[in-house]
Structures are given as structure tokens and as C-alpha cells.
Amino acid sequence: MNRHGSFLSENFGSYRVSSQCKSTTGYMALPAPMVPDDWRAVLENPSSLAEAEETWKRLIRTAHPDNGGSHARAAQINAAIAMARKEFGA
């Protein structure tokens, strides 16, 4: 954002669109939403929230983009643990 509060940036008296507008194209790469039973397969069919959390921690270590994993896989694992927490009541 520039000092005037807009996403346009000055360039020698003219205005051009900043990279902020271009960054929204990244959302097209997100995985499809998970259906209610898919989370179990992602978290290797846990029988309790403790098992789900343990599996999540193990999977996210290698799937996280900071550790060489992909954004899509990390998002899938995070969505799975969110659904597990909801189902197990945490």
C-alpha cells in the first residue's frame, strides 16, 4: 500500500498497478475442499484426538513448505486436523 492508502504505486508521476493485484492469482492453486470423511484418511484413521494430533505433528513436519513440502499438502493436513478437532470435540 502506498502512503495514500491505495494499492497503486507512484512511478515518476504516473501510476502503475503494484504486485499486490498480481498476488491474488495464488489462490487458484489451493486444493479442493475436503469432504467430511477425507480427513480420516489424511490422518491415517485415528481413533482419538490424541492420535490425530500426534499424526498431524508427524505429517506436518515434512509437509510444511519451510521444510521442503508443498503448500497444498500442508493445507490438506491442516484442514484434516481442524475437522478432527471439530469431530472429537476439542
Secondary structure per residue as TSV (DSSP state, phi and psi in degrees):
chain	resnum	aa	ss	phi	psi
A	1	M	-	360.0	142.1
A	2	N	-	-89.3	-177.5
A	3	R	T	-67.4	-15.2
A	4	H	T	-93.1	0.6
A	5	G	S	85.0	14.9
A	6	S	S	-114.9	167.3
A	7	F	S	-93.0	22.5
A	8	L	E	-102.7	146.8
A	9	S	E	-121.9	143.4
A	10	E	E	-75.9	142.1
A	11	N	E	-142.9	91.7
A	12	F	T	54.4	46.0
A	13	G	T	89.6	-14.0
A	14	S	E	-107.6	166.3
A	15	Y	E	-112.1	144.6
A	16	R	E	-137.5	156.7
A	17	V	E	-74.5	133.4
A	18	S	-	-81.7	175.2
A	19	S	H	-69.9	-12.1
A	20	Q	H	-57.8	-39.8
A	21	C	H	-69.1	-33.6
A	22	K	H	-73.5	-25.6
A	23	S	G	-69.7	-19.1
A	24	T	G	-71.8	-12.9
A	25	T	G	-69.4	-15.8
A	26	G	G	-66.1	-23.3
A	27	Y	G	-68.5	-19.0
A	28	M	G	-69.9	-17.0
A	29	A	G	-90.4	-1.8
A	30	L	S	-67.9	147.7
A	31	P	-	-68.9	161.4
A	32	A	-	-63.9	149.4
A	33	P	-	-59.8	146.4
A	34	M	-	-79.5	137.5
A	35	V	-	-82.1	157.4
A	36	P	T	-51.6	-34.0
A	37	D	T	-92.7	-9.5
A	38	D	H	-65.3	-30.1
A	39	W	H	-61.1	-32.0
A	40	R	H	-63.3	-42.3
A	41	A	H	-66.1	-39.9
A	42	V	H	-63.1	-40.8
A	43	L	T	-95.3	19.0
A	44	E	T	60.9	43.6
A	45	N	-	51.3	64.3
A	46	P	-	-73.7	151.5
A	47	S	S	-103.2	-4.8
A	48	S	S	-149.2	166.7
A	49	L	H	-66.6	-35.4
A	50	A	H	-61.5	-42.9
A	51	E	H	-64.1	-41.7
A	52	A	H	-63.2	-43.6
A	53	E	H	-63.8	-42.1
A	54	E	H	-63.4	-44.6
A	55	T	H	-66.2	-41.1
A	56	W	H	-58.2	-47.3
A	57	K	H	-60.0	-41.6
A	58	R	H	-66.7	-44.5
A	59	L	H	-70.6	-40.3
A	60	I	H	-70.8	-24.4
A	61	R	H	-58.2	-41.3
A	62	T	H	-93.0	-24.0
A	63	A	H	-86.2	-17.4
A	64	H	S	-66.2	137.5
A	65	P	G	-57.6	-30.1
A	66	D	G	-68.2	-18.6
A	67	N	G	-108.8	18.8
A	68	G	T	93.8	2.0
A	69	G	-	-84.3	-174.7
A	70	S	-	-106.0	153.6
A	71	H	H	-62.8	-39.9
A	72	A	H	-64.1	-44.2
A	73	R	H	-67.4	-42.3
A	74	A	H	-63.0	-40.1
A	75	A	H	-64.5	-38.8
A	76	Q	H	-64.3	-43.9
A	77	I	H	-66.9	-41.2
A	78	N	H	-66.4	-36.8
A	79	A	H	-66.3	-37.3
A	80	A	H	-65.1	-43.7
A	81	I	H	-69.1	-32.6
A	82	A	H	-63.8	-41.6
A	83	M	H	-70.0	-35.2
A	84	A	H	-64.7	-44.1
A	85	R	H	-61.4	-38.9
A	86	K	H	-66.1	-45.3
A	87	E	H	-69.4	-40.2
A	88	F	H	-82.3	-4.6
A	89	G	T	83.0	34.0
A	90	A	-	-100.8	360.0
